[in-house]
Amino acid sequence: MPNTLHSSPEQIAAMTGRAREVVRLNIEALEALERSIDVSIARACDIILSRPGYLVVTGMGKSGHIGGKIAATLASTGTNSFFVHPAEMSHGDLGMLRPDTTLLAISNSGESRELRDPLLYCQRNDIPVISITQRASSFLGRHSAVSLTMPKVAEACPNGLAPTTSTLMTLAIGDALAMVLMDRRGFTREDFGLHHPGGALGMSLQSVREWMGDNAATPASVPLDASFSEVVSAISAGRKGAVAVLHSDGSLAGVITDGDIRRAFSSDITAIHAEDIMSRSPITVEPDARMSDVVDLLSANKIANLFVIENNRPVAVIHIAELMQAGYVS
């Protein structure tokens, strides 16, 4: 690859130094924000928790972009929330502000013109407003039940214009609000997984029963007295590299894997029955186990498959190749 860096050593040093300065300013802004956190965030949470409707988030420009992310974080962590553009509210979307909702309005200056109609609408309809702003005395701050007021710090922009430290603080206080609400609601890993079924985390929190679905194939099985050839045929037909060995009542007696078959060839296979080569204490899981538990068991024990057992009867077999293909194992 050709060298495309044409800056002088002095310019490189200046750019590197400037980048570090921006990061330092952001760190200082977050430290100032941490020091400024007070009971207002608890009051904001109490309002949100006391309201049965949605938490509607709004903001203009960069505040709107941050607001969209905050709304998404809230929604994924147990607080029903969505973002509405403030300009759209003035053209019909004020109808989204039902009497049981709460408005979270974001504006660094607190004077965004587009927020005035939503704020006045909330005032007329007794809809509480929570604000995130640097100016508690602004129009937004004065029309808020609670103002989460950020400290006044310089933007990293050399002209003091492009939102940088202010948007970072807004994002941080939004995350703080979401996490406090999450704690208050007792929102669990399982709850989080239900909101993220398509992601890697959601997949790991999925139960084995959910993975099996309604059409789980009955796993291959043989009786205790099955001959060696019958065992080989059952494993081949099942195509999972393992077969369940069952007692006469259908309960699990043991498991035979491809490895057990290979090791059996050192003996007289004509005299071998299933019970002679089966593993009598196989590793199994129940349908309510997490898929993350399955992956951990397969990895820790260095095995390729395991059976799902319900009422001591095999109902499915999981092979690691299936999990890798589906994205459960990276």
C-alpha positions as CSV (number, residue, x, y, z in Angstrom):
1,M,0.0,0.0,0.0
2,P,1.5,3.4,-0.9
3,N,2.3,5.9,1.8
4,T,-0.5,8.5,1.8
5,L,0.7,10.4,4.8
6,H,2.1,13.8,3.6
7,S,2.1,15.8,6.8
8,S,5.3,17.0,8.3
9,P,6.6,15.7,11.6
10,E,5.5,19.0,13.2
11,Q,2.0,18.7,11.8
12,I,1.7,15.1,12.9
13,A,2.7,16.0,16.4
14,A,0.2,18.9,16.4
15,M,-2.7,16.7,15.2
16,T,-1.8,14.0,17.7
17,G,-1.7,16.5,20.5
18,R,-5.0,18.0,19.4
19,A,-6.7,14.6,19.4
20,R,-5.5,13.9,22.9
21,E,-6.7,17.3,24.0
22,V,-10.2,16.6,22.8
23,V,-10.2,13.3,24.6
24,R,-9.0,15.1,27.8
25,L,-11.7,17.7,27.5
26,N,-14.3,15.0,27.2
27,I,-12.9,13.2,30.3
28,E,-13.0,16.5,32.2
29,A,-16.5,17.1,31.1
30,L,-17.6,13.7,32.3
31,E,-15.9,14.2,35.6
32,A,-17.7,17.5,36.0
33,L,-20.9,15.8,35.2
34,E,-20.3,13.1,37.7
35,R,-19.8,15.7,40.4
36,S,-23.0,17.5,39.4
37,I,-25.3,14.5,39.7
38,D,-27.8,15.2,42.5
39,V,-31.3,14.2,43.7
40,S,-32.8,15.4,40.4
41,I,-32.1,12.1,38.7
42,A,-34.0,10.3,41.5
43,R,-36.9,12.7,41.1
44,A,-36.9,12.1,37.3
45,C,-37.0,8.4,37.9
46,D,-39.9,8.7,40.3
47,I,-41.9,10.6,37.8
48,I,-41.2,8.1,35.0
49,L,-42.0,5.1,37.2
50,S,-45.2,6.7,38.4
51,R,-46.5,7.2,34.8
52,P,-48.2,4.3,33.0
53,G,-47.6,5.6,29.5
54,Y,-44.5,5.9,27.3
55,L,-41.5,8.1,27.9
56,V,-41.3,10.2,24.8
57,V,-37.9,11.6,24.0
58,T,-37.3,14.7,21.8
59,G,-34.5,17.0,20.8
60,M,-33.4,19.0,17.9
61,G,-30.2,18.6,15.8
62,K,-27.3,16.8,17.6
63,S,-29.5,16.6,20.7
64,G,-32.0,14.7,18.6
65,H,-29.4,12.2,17.5
66,I,-28.4,11.6,21.1
67,G,-32.1,11.5,22.1
68,G,-32.7,8.7,19.6
69,K,-30.0,6.7,21.2
70,I,-31.2,7.4,24.7
71,A,-34.8,6.3,23.7
72,A,-33.4,3.1,22.2
73,T,-31.4,2.4,25.4
74,L,-34.4,3.0,27.6
75,A,-36.7,0.8,25.5
76,S,-34.2,-2.1,25.5
77,T,-33.8,-1.9,29.3
78,G,-37.4,-2.0,30.4
79,T,-38.7,1.6,30.0
80,N,-41.2,1.9,27.2
81,S,-39.8,4.8,25.2
82,F,-39.5,6.2,21.6
83,F,-38.1,9.3,20.0
84,V,-40.2,11.9,18.2
85,H,-38.7,14.8,16.2
86,P,-39.9,18.1,17.8
87,A,-40.7,19.7,14.4
88,E,-42.9,16.8,13.5
89,M,-44.8,17.4,16.8
90,S,-45.9,20.8,15.6
91,H,-47.4,19.2,12.5
92,G,-49.6,16.6,14.1
93,D,-47.4,14.3,16.2
94,L,-48.3,16.1,19.4
95,G,-51.0,13.4,19.4
96,M,-48.3,11.0,20.5
97,L,-48.2,12.9,23.8
98,R,-51.1,11.1,25.5
99,P,-52.2,12.1,29.0
100,D,-50.3,9.2,30.6
101,T,-47.0,9.9,28.9
102,T,-43.9,11.7,30.1
103,L,-41.7,14.0,27.9
104,L,-37.9,13.9,28.1
105,A,-36.7,17.0,26.2
106,I,-33.1,17.6,25.3
107,S,-31.5,21.0,24.5
108,N,-28.1,22.2,25.5
109,S,-29.2,25.8,25.4
110,G,-32.8,25.1,26.4
111,E,-34.0,27.6,23.9
112,S,-34.6,25.5,20.8
113,R,-37.5,27.0,19.0
114,E,-38.8,23.6,17.9
115,L,-39.3,22.6,21.5
116,R,-41.7,25.4,22.4
117,D,-44.9,23.9,21.0
118,P,-44.4,20.5,22.7
119,L,-43.5,22.2,26.0
120,L,-46.6,24.4,25.9
121,Y,-48.7,21.5,24.9
122,C,-47.4,19.5,27.9
123,Q,-48.1,22.4,30.2
124,R,-51.7,22.7,29.0
125,N,-52.3,19.0,29.4
126,D,-50.5,18.4,32.7
127,I,-47.9,16.1,31.0
128,P,-44.7,16.2,33.1
129,V,-41.5,17.3,31.3
130,I,-38.0,16.1,32.3
131,S,-35.2,18.1,30.6
132,I,-31.6,17.6,29.9
133,T,-29.9,21.0,29.5
134,Q,-27.0,23.2,30.6
135,R,-29.4,26.1,31.5
136,A,-32.0,25.4,34.2
137,S,-33.2,29.0,33.7
138,S,-33.9,28.5,30.0
139,F,-37.4,28.2,28.5
140,L,-37.0,24.4,28.6
141,G,-35.7,24.5,32.2
142,R,-38.6,26.7,33.4
143,H,-41.2,24.4,31.8
144,S,-39.8,21.2,33.3
145,A,-40.9,19.3,36.4
146,V,-37.3,18.2,36.8
147,S,-34.2,19.5,35.1
148,L,-31.2,17.3,34.8
149,T,-28.8,20.2,34.5
150,M,-25.4,19.6,33.0
151,P,-22.3,21.6,34.1
152,K,-21.1,24.4,31.9
153,V,-17.9,23.2,30.3
154,A,-16.2,24.3,27.1
155,E,-16.9,22.5,23.9
156,A,-13.9,20.7,22.4
157,C,-14.6,22.6,19.1
158,P,-12.0,25.4,18.8
159,N,-14.8,27.8,17.8
160,G,-17.0,26.7,20.7
161,L,-19.7,25.8,18.2
162,A,-19.8,22.1,17.2
163,P,-21.5,20.1,20.0
164,T,-18.8,17.8,21.4
165,T,-18.5,17.7,25.2
166,S,-22.1,18.7,25.6
167,T,-23.4,15.8,23.5
168,L,-21.1,13.4,25.3
169,M,-22.5,14.6,28.7
170,T,-26.0,14.3,27.4
171,L,-25.4,10.7,26.3
172,A,-23.8,9.9,29.6
173,I,-26.7,11.3,31.7
174,G,-29.2,9.5,29.4
175,D,-27.3,6.2,30.1
176,A,-27.3,7.0,33.8
177,L,-31.1,7.6,33.8
178,A,-31.7,4.3,31.9
179,M,-29.5,2.3,34.2
180,V,-31.1,3.7,37.4
181,L,-34.5,2.9,36.0
182,M,-33.3,-0.5,35.0
183,D,-32.2,-1.1,38.6
184,R,-35.5,0.2,40.0
185,R,-37.5,-2.1,37.7
186,G,-35.4,-5.2,38.6
187,F,-34.8,-5.7,34.9
188,T,-32.9,-9.0,34.5
189,R,-30.6,-10.5,32.0
190,E,-33.5,-12.7,30.8
191,D,-35.6,-9.6,30.3
192,F,-32.8,-8.0,28.3
193,G,-32.5,-11.1,26.2
194,L,-36.2,-10.9,25.3
195,H,-35.6,-7.5,23.9
196,H,-32.6,-8.6,21.9
197,P,-33.5,-12.0,20.3
198,G,-31.5,-11.4,17.2
199,G,-28.3,-10.3,18.8
200,A,-25.5,-12.5,20.1
201,L,-26.4,-11.6,23.7
202,G,-30.1,-12.4,23.1
203,M,-29.2,-15.7,21.6
204,S,-27.0,-16.7,24.5
205,L,-29.9,-15.8,26.9
206,Q,-32.4,-17.8,24.9
207,S,-33.6,-21.0,26.6
208,V,-32.9,-24.4,25.2
209,R,-36.7,-24.9,24.8
210,E,-36.9,-21.8,22.6
211,W,-34.0,-23.1,20.6
212,M,-35.8,-26.4,20.1
213,G,-39.0,-24.8,19.0
214,D,-42.2,-26.7,18.3
215,N,-40.7,-29.1,15.8
216,A,-37.7,-30.6,17.6
217,A,-36.8,-33.9,16.0
218,T,-36.9,-36.9,18.3
219,P,-33.2,-37.9,19.0
220,A,-31.9,-41.2,17.8
221,S,-32.1,-43.9,20.5
222,V,-31.5,-47.6,21.0
223,P,-32.3,-50.1,23.8
224,L,-29.7,-51.3,26.3
225,D,-29.3,-54.6,24.4
226,A,-29.0,-53.1,21.0
227,S,-26.2,-54.7,18.9
228,F,-23.1,-52.8,17.8
229,S,-24.4,-52.6,14.2
230,E,-27.8,-51.3,15.4
231,V,-26.0,-48.6,17.4
232,V,-23.9,-47.6,14.4
233,S,-27.0,-47.5,12.2
234,A,-28.9,-45.3,14.8
235,I,-26.0,-42.8,15.0
236,S,-25.8,-42.6,11.2
237,A,-29.5,-42.1,10.9
238,G,-29.6,-39.4,13.6
239,R,-26.8,-37.4,12.0
240,K,-25.9,-35.8,15.3
241,G,-22.8,-37.9,16.2
242,A,-24.5,-39.5,19.2
243,V,-27.3,-41.9,20.2
244,A,-29.3,-42.1,23.4
245,V,-29.4,-45.5,25.2
246,L,-32.8,-46.1,26.9
247,H,-34.1,-48.2,29.7
248,S,-37.3,-50.2,28.9
249,D,-39.4,-47.4,30.3
250,G,-37.9,-44.8,27.9
251,S,-35.7,-43.1,30.5
252,L,-32.1,-42.3,29.7
253,A,-29.6,-45.0,30.6
254,G,-26.6,-43.5,28.8
255,V,-25.2,-42.0,25.6
256,I,-23.0,-43.4,22.9
257,T,-21.0,-41.0,20.7
258,D,-18.9,-41.4,17.5
259,G,-15.8,-41.5,19.8
260,D,-17.2,-44.5,21.7
261,I,-17.8,-46.3,18.4
262,R,-14.2,-45.8,17.3
263,R,-12.8,-47.0,20.6
264,A,-15.0,-50.1,20.5
265,F,-13.3,-51.3,17.4
266,S,-10.4,-52.5,19.5
267,S,-12.7,-55.2,20.9
268,D,-14.8,-58.0,19.4
269,I,-17.6,-55.9,18.1
270,T,-19.8,-59.0,17.4
271,A,-20.2,-59.4,21.2
272,I,-20.8,-55.8,22.0
273,H,-24.1,-54.3,23.1
274,A,-25.1,-50.7,23.7
275,E,-24.8,-50.9,27.4
276,D,-21.2,-52.2,27.1
277,I,-19.9,-49.0,25.5
278,M,-22.2,-46.3,26.6
279,S,-21.3,-43.4,28.9
280,R,-23.4,-44.0,32.0
281,S,-23.2,-40.4,33.4
282,P,-23.5,-38.2,30.3
283,I,-23.6,-34.4,30.4
284,T,-27.1,-33.2,29.8
285,V,-29.2,-30.1,30.1
286,E,-32.9,-29.4,30.7
287,P,-35.1,-27.4,28.3
288,D,-35.1,-24.4,30.7
289,A,-31.3,-24.0,30.6
290,R,-29.8,-21.0,28.8
291,M,-28.1,-21.6,25.5
292,S,-25.0,-19.9,27.0
293,D,-25.0,-22.8,29.5
294,V,-25.0,-25.2,26.7
295,V,-22.1,-23.5,25.0
296,D,-20.1,-23.4,28.3
297,L,-20.7,-27.1,28.9
298,L,-19.6,-28.1,25.4
299,S,-16.5,-25.9,25.6
300,A,-15.5,-26.8,29.2
301,N,-15.9,-30.6,28.6
302,K,-14.5,-30.5,25.0
303,I,-17.5,-32.4,23.7
304,A,-19.3,-32.0,20.4
305,N,-22.9,-32.8,21.5
306,L,-25.2,-33.2,24.5
307,F,-28.7,-34.4,25.0
308,V,-31.7,-32.3,26.3
309,I,-33.5,-34.2,29.0
310,E,-37.0,-33.7,30.2
311,N,-38.5,-36.0,32.9
312,N,-35.4,-38.1,32.4
313,R,-36.2,-38.7,28.8
314,P,-34.2,-37.4,25.8
315,V,-36.1,-34.8,23.8
316,A,-33.4,-33.3,21.7
317,V,-29.7,-33.5,21.0
318,I,-27.6,-30.4,20.4
319,H,-24.4,-30.5,18.2
320,I,-21.8,-27.8,18.4
321,A,-21.7,-27.5,14.6
322,E,-25.3,-26.4,14.6
323,L,-24.6,-23.7,17.2
324,M,-21.6,-22.5,15.2
325,Q,-23.7,-22.3,12.0
326,A,-26.4,-20.4,13.8
327,G,-24.1,-17.9,15.4
328,Y,-24.3,-19.2,19.0
329,V,-20.5,-19.9,19.0
330,S,-18.1,-17.5,17.3
